[in-house]
């Protein structure tokens, strides 16, 4: 797949909101959508310098956009970004923001940590979708791309129970939104990455764990943010108009249905 408009993928005139866009998959997706012609709103929480760098790279590539801050692990932050999103004509929403926050065994979980993980990975994605769906339905056009995880399929590693549960719910939510909004011209799909070489895994996985993931992946390596971003651009484009309600696994063969 490619984000080159000359190869049939052009998003000129579209406005895309990408959450968690200051690094990793989110940053790569923001840049790829911009290169395909979209005006990109790059959301970040704490990494302002990195978000500004993404915006500079967008403009260097001939695209344009802006950045917006919100802490999606909180109700107030989520409400703030929802208000922003509902005030703009968002054509493409990429619900990418997410984290397991910290690896925690089941017997050590608190209500506060569980709720924070759910808010960041699931609840914020639902209400951001709600914030843009009215406008998309009125225009009879729009795309929502949710970010799940291979962890949703097998429960993730030890200490990731809340994260994997939230991501499984994101996958199911994708199907529910499709049933309601596909008749109104909105496409909702879900990307489910395997182990991707990002700061996320460097923070939450051990070197031994990553070596194990490589060994268990038939292609013999971790994925790259750019490979996920290419799929995001494809799903955002008119080349995928008959793809609705799908959870697309992209994991190098690590887990095959």
C-alpha positions as CSV (number, residue, x, y, z in Angstrom):
1,X,0.0,0.0,0.0
2,X,1.1,3.6,-0.6
3,X,0.0,7.0,0.4
4,X,1.0,8.4,-3.0
5,X,-2.0,10.2,-4.6
6,X,-0.6,9.2,-8.0
7,X,-1.3,5.6,-7.1
8,X,-5.0,6.2,-6.5
9,X,-5.0,7.4,-2.8
10,X,-5.8,11.1,-2.6
11,X,-7.4,12.8,0.4
12,X,-7.2,16.4,-0.9
13,X,-9.8,18.5,0.8
14,X,-10.4,16.2,3.7
15,X,-9.8,17.1,7.4
16,X,-8.4,14.3,9.6
17,X,-8.1,14.2,13.3
18,X,-5.6,11.7,14.7
19,X,-5.4,11.1,18.4
20,X,-2.1,10.2,20.0
21,X,-0.3,11.7,17.1
22,X,2.9,12.9,18.7
23,X,4.8,9.7,18.3
24,X,4.7,6.1,17.0
25,X,1.8,4.9,15.0
26,X,-0.2,8.1,15.5
27,X,2.6,10.3,14.2
28,X,3.2,8.1,11.2
29,X,-0.5,8.1,10.4
30,X,-0.7,11.8,10.7
31,X,2.2,12.3,8.3
32,X,0.9,9.7,5.8
33,X,-2.6,11.2,5.8
34,X,-1.0,14.7,5.2
35,X,1.1,13.4,2.4
36,X,-2.0,12.0,0.8
37,X,-3.5,15.5,0.9
38,X,-5.5,15.7,4.1
39,X,-5.4,18.7,6.5
40,X,-4.3,17.0,9.7
41,X,-5.2,17.8,13.3
42,X,-2.6,16.1,15.4
43,X,-3.7,15.5,19.0
44,X,-1.2,15.0,21.8
45,X,-1.3,14.9,25.6
46,X,2.1,15.6,27.1
47,X,4.5,15.5,24.2
48,X,4.1,19.1,22.9
49,X,7.6,19.3,21.4
50,X,7.1,16.1,19.5
51,X,3.7,17.2,18.2
52,X,5.2,20.4,17.0
53,X,7.8,18.4,15.2
54,X,5.1,16.3,13.5
55,X,3.5,19.6,12.3
56,X,6.8,20.8,11.0
57,X,7.3,17.6,9.1
58,X,3.7,17.9,7.7
59,X,4.5,21.3,6.4
60,X,7.9,20.3,5.0
61,X,6.0,17.6,3.0
62,X,3.7,20.2,1.5
63,X,0.8,19.4,3.8
64,X,-0.8,21.5,6.5
65,X,-2.5,21.0,9.9
66,X,-2.5,22.0,13.5
67,X,-2.0,20.5,16.9
68,X,-4.4,20.2,19.8
69,X,-3.8,19.1,23.4
70,X,-6.1,17.0,25.7
71,X,-5.6,14.3,28.3
72,X,-7.8,11.5,27.0
73,X,-7.3,9.4,30.2
74,X,-9.6,11.9,32.0
75,X,-13.2,12.9,31.6
76,X,-12.4,16.6,31.3
77,X,-9.8,16.0,28.7
78,X,-12.0,13.8,26.7
79,X,-14.9,16.3,26.9
80,X,-12.6,19.1,25.8
81,X,-11.4,17.3,22.6
82,X,-15.0,16.2,21.9
83,X,-16.2,19.8,22.0
84,X,-13.3,20.7,19.7
85,X,-14.1,17.9,17.2
86,X,-17.8,18.6,17.1
87,X,-17.1,22.2,16.1
88,X,-15.0,21.1,13.1
89,X,-16.0,19.3,9.8
90,X,-14.0,16.2,10.6
91,X,-14.0,13.8,7.6
92,X,-11.5,11.2,9.0
93,X,-11.2,10.3,12.7
94,X,-8.3,8.0,13.7
95,X,-8.9,6.9,17.3
96,X,-5.2,6.0,17.9
97,X,-4.5,7.3,21.5
98,X,-4.0,4.4,23.9
99,X,-1.7,2.8,26.4
100,X,-1.8,0.1,29.1
101,X,-0.6,2.9,31.4
102,X,1.4,0.4,33.6
103,X,1.7,-3.3,33.7
104,X,-0.4,-4.4,36.7
105,X,-1.4,-7.9,37.8
106,X,-5.1,-8.5,38.4
107,X,-4.9,-8.7,42.2
108,X,-3.1,-5.3,42.3
109,X,-5.6,-3.3,40.2
110,X,-7.4,-0.3,41.7
111,X,-10.7,1.1,40.5
112,X,-8.9,4.3,39.6
113,X,-6.3,2.6,37.3
114,X,-9.0,0.4,35.6
115,X,-11.1,3.5,34.9
116,X,-8.1,5.4,33.6
117,X,-7.1,2.6,31.2
118,X,-10.7,2.3,30.0
119,X,-11.1,6.0,29.5
120,X,-7.9,6.3,27.5
121,X,-8.4,3.3,25.3
122,X,-12.2,2.9,24.9
123,X,-14.4,5.6,26.4
124,X,-12.6,8.5,24.8
125,X,-12.7,6.7,21.4
126,X,-16.5,6.2,21.8
127,X,-17.3,9.8,22.6
128,X,-14.9,11.2,20.0
129,X,-16.7,9.0,17.5
130,X,-20.0,10.4,18.8
131,X,-18.8,13.9,18.5
132,X,-18.0,13.6,14.7
133,X,-20.7,11.1,13.6
134,X,-23.5,13.6,13.5
135,X,-21.7,15.8,11.0
136,X,-20.5,12.8,9.0
137,X,-24.0,11.4,8.8
138,X,-25.4,14.8,7.8
139,X,-22.8,14.9,5.0
140,X,-23.4,11.2,4.2
141,X,-19.7,10.8,4.1
142,X,-17.0,10.1,6.7
143,X,-14.4,7.6,8.0
144,X,-13.6,6.4,11.5
145,X,-10.6,4.2,12.0
146,X,-10.2,2.7,15.5
147,X,-7.0,1.2,16.8
148,X,-7.2,-2.1,18.5
149,X,-4.4,-4.5,19.2
150,X,-3.5,-8.2,18.7
151,X,-3.7,-8.3,22.5
152,X,-7.5,-8.1,22.1
153,X,-7.3,-11.6,20.5
154,X,-5.3,-13.4,23.1
155,X,-5.3,-11.3,26.3
156,X,-1.9,-9.6,26.0
157,X,1.0,-10.2,28.2
158,X,1.0,-10.4,32.0
159,X,-0.2,-7.2,33.5
160,X,-2.2,-6.1,30.4
161,X,-5.7,-7.3,31.4
162,X,-7.4,-3.9,31.3
163,X,-5.7,-2.9,28.1
164,X,-6.5,-6.0,26.2
165,X,-10.1,-5.9,27.5
166,X,-10.4,-2.3,26.3
167,X,-9.0,-3.1,22.9
168,X,-11.4,-6.1,22.5
169,X,-14.2,-3.7,23.3
170,X,-12.9,-1.2,20.7
171,X,-13.1,-4.0,18.1
172,X,-16.7,-4.8,19.0
173,X,-17.6,-1.1,19.1
174,X,-16.4,-0.8,15.5
175,X,-19.0,-3.4,14.4
176,X,-21.8,-1.7,16.4
177,X,-21.0,1.7,14.9
178,X,-21.0,0.2,11.5
179,X,-24.5,-1.3,11.9
180,X,-25.8,2.1,12.8
181,X,-23.9,4.4,10.5
182,X,-23.0,2.5,7.4
183,X,-26.5,3.2,6.0
184,X,-25.7,6.9,6.6
185,X,-22.6,6.9,4.5
186,X,-20.0,6.5,7.2
187,X,-17.3,3.8,7.1
188,X,-16.0,2.5,10.4
189,X,-13.1,0.0,10.5
190,X,-10.5,-1.1,13.0
191,X,-6.8,-1.7,12.7
192,X,-5.3,-4.3,15.0
193,X,-1.5,-4.1,15.0
194,X,0.8,-6.8,16.3
195,X,4.1,-5.9,18.0
196,X,5.3,-2.6,16.4
197,X,8.7,-1.1,16.9
198,X,7.7,2.0,18.8
199,X,8.5,3.7,22.1
200,X,5.3,2.0,23.5
201,X,7.0,-1.4,23.5
202,X,10.3,0.0,24.6
203,X,8.5,1.4,27.6
204,X,6.3,-1.6,28.5
205,X,8.1,-4.7,27.1
206,X,11.4,-6.2,28.0
207,X,14.1,-7.0,25.4
208,X,13.5,-10.6,26.0
209,X,9.8,-10.2,25.4
210,X,10.4,-8.4,22.1
211,X,12.9,-11.1,21.0
212,X,10.2,-13.6,21.8
213,X,7.7,-11.6,19.6
214,X,10.2,-11.6,16.7
215,X,10.7,-15.4,17.1
216,X,6.9,-16.0,17.1
217,X,6.3,-13.8,14.0
218,X,6.7,-15.7,10.7
219,X,8.1,-12.7,9.0
220,X,10.9,-12.6,11.6
221,X,10.7,-9.0,12.7
222,X,8.6,-6.3,14.4
223,X,6.3,-4.1,12.4
224,X,7.0,-0.4,11.7
225,X,4.7,2.5,12.3
226,X,4.8,3.3,8.6
227,X,3.3,-0.1,7.8
228,X,0.4,0.6,10.0
229,X,0.0,4.2,8.6
230,X,-0.2,2.8,5.1
231,X,-3.2,0.7,6.1
232,X,-4.8,3.7,7.9
233,X,-4.5,5.8,4.7
234,X,-5.9,3.0,2.6
235,X,-8.9,2.7,4.9
236,X,-9.4,6.4,4.9
237,X,-9.5,6.6,1.1
238,X,-12.1,5.9,-1.5
239,X,-10.2,2.7,-2.5
240,X,-11.8,0.9,0.4
241,X,-15.4,1.9,0.0
242,X,-16.8,-1.6,0.4
243,X,-14.9,-2.3,3.6
244,X,-17.1,-1.8,6.6
245,X,-17.0,-3.1,10.2
246,X,-13.7,-5.0,9.8
247,X,-11.0,-5.6,12.3
248,X,-7.9,-5.9,10.2
249,X,-5.0,-7.8,11.8
250,X,-1.6,-6.5,10.7
251,X,1.0,-8.5,12.6
252,X,3.4,-10.2,10.3
253,X,1.7,-13.6,10.8
254,X,2.1,-13.5,14.6
255,X,-1.6,-14.4,14.9
256,X,-3.6,-15.8,12.0
257,X,-7.4,-16.4,12.1
